[in-house]
Amino acid sequence: MFVPRHPVVENQFCSYGAQTGTGSAGVGGVICYAGAALYLSNSASNQEAIVYRYDLQSNEPTDASERIPFGLSMQKVKTDYHQVHPTMFFMPGDLGSSDVIAAPTYDGAGNITGTAEAPVGVAHLGIWDTVHYTAEFTGTAGTDAVVSSAITPGAMMYVGANCGARLTTSNSGASSDTYNGTRLPNVTTVVARVVKGVSAAKATANINNTTLYPIRVKLLV
């Protein structure tokens, strides 16, 4: 048979992959922000669509197919509040939100070891507004980062390294796990083009998390 599938509807059935270790610990800790670039896992142990966000330069995918961006997360994925509340407790502010709360996983002794797979929406193509972006800068992100040039319409955006899989205008591959707005070395696919950009000052404020200024992008994946 040959059955058409609606791309937006079908991508509501992707799952954010299970996490282990400190990366999935904490009280409502964020695993993946909305707007983060995702790759499709090619694990032979699961035939469903499992996605992960890109991470540090030292942890970028070694598999060539996983280096091809699959889409952007439409939702924030976070752990539940198991350290202070019963597992899968929901805060009032979570009700009606777009956040995904990942259930904990356990070992044979009942200890929490991470988070389980959780349904997440994945964005493809289309035009989107996002504040989850960066650009090459000097200084330290979150404190005194300075972007030297504006993010202009038509600029190409890649997967940023060491920054929660933000989109970046930099085509310089990261050489270490320092967050400086550069892209992942071996993830060379153009993920988006800028439709509406921001000045260098606004990009700087966004990276320093002092004032968030969205850009508008056309996704190409």
Stockholm file with secondary structure:
# STOCKHOLM 1.0

chainA/1-221         MFVPRHPVVENQFCSYGAQTGTGSAGVGGVICYAGAALYLSNSASNQEAIVYRYDLQSNEPTDASERIPFGLSMQKVKTDYHQVHPTMFFMPGDLGSSDVIAAPTYDGAGNITGTAEAPVGVAHLGIWDTVHYTAEFTGTAGTDAVVSSAITPGAMMYVGANCGARLTTSNSGASSDTYNGTRLPNVTTVVARVVKGVSAAKATANINNTTLYPIRVKLLV
#=GR chainA/1-221 SS CCCCCCHHHHGGGEEECCEEGGGGCSSSCEEECTTCEEEECCCTTCCSCEEEECCCGGGSCCSTGGGSEEEEESSCEEECCTTTSSTTCCCGGGTTSSCEEECEEECTTSCEEEECCEEECEECSSEEEESCEECCEESCTTTTCEECSCBCTTCEEEEBSSSSSCEESCCSBCSSSCCSSCBCTTCCCCCEEEEECBCHHHHHHHHTTSSCCCEEEEECC
#=GC SS_cons         CCCCCCHHHHGGGEEECCEEGGGGCSSSCEEECTTCEEEECCCTTCCSCEEEECCCGGGSCCSTGGGSEEEEESSCEEECCTTTSSTTCCCGGGTTSSCEEECEEECTTSCEEEECCEEECEECSSEEEESCEECCEESCTTTTCEECSCBCTTCEEEEBSSSSSCEESCCSBCSSSCCSSCBCTTCCCCCEEEEECBCHHHHHHHHTTSSCCCEEEEECC
//
